[in-house]
Amino acid sequence: MRVSSSQFYTDNLRYIQQNNTELAKLTVQMATKNRIQRPSDDPLGAVMLLTLNAELKTLEQYGANMNAVNYSLGQQETQLNGIVNTLLSLQGLVTTAADGSAGDTELRALGQEMSVLFPAILDFLNAKDGNDRYYFSGSLSDTPPFVRDLAGIYSYQGDALVRQVKVSDTSSVASNIIGEALDPAAGFLNQMQQYLDLINSTPAGGVGDESRQMIDNINSFLANVTGEITRIGGIRASLDELAIANSEIGLFTEELKEEVKTINDAEVFIRLNQVTASYESSLKVYSTVSRLSLFSML
């Protein structure tokens, strides 16, 4: 088969251009250390990189979720610890009032001291976060969880929604404590308020029986609060474990990503030398042949 001069030149030019393109690609790979500059370089590898990047992004979001939940639960735990400390102080005062030897003056003094401590418990229960949202109102974070009406009766105004936050592909954790779980139907608040009204009126018969009943009420409320503190501790411990697991997954994913996208220096260097030699050889052949003509044969 005879090959025309124009076809010969066209084929040689195409071969030179192919080598030039390959040379440019290899040069960029050597400079960036990235094997895949565009999807066509390795379609399967490009898809894998997209998948790995998406997984790393998801792990990053999980990390942000865990940090937010951990911080919020830590703040809620601080409020609950404040309640515990105040309850212990109230418990001591009520225990003193339960002693039948306390006189009117002492009972009034005890009642006044309790009246100072009691509002602190309500403040802790109605605590807000940095965005001015109530911790213990469930999903109704703009509503104070515990309020007192005009008749002097406390009630819970929040709902029972526990917000679940996804922290891994297979698990979510609670990010809030419900006020109803701390003081169902505001029972303790109303019991304590009634007790304070009684002791501040200094009844002639004393408050021995009522104080002993109040000690039981305090213990019941204290058990609710400490139970939620324990639950928070469990959630935060599980978050620490998940953070470690997600970190290990992230490290493995990063390593796999680097393996997929990073060049093998030795292989690319050898290929670069081969393409360079072929490119230079093609140029010399084309340059020599392009100067030939029929007059060169005469």
Disulfide bonds with the S-S distance in Angstrom:
none
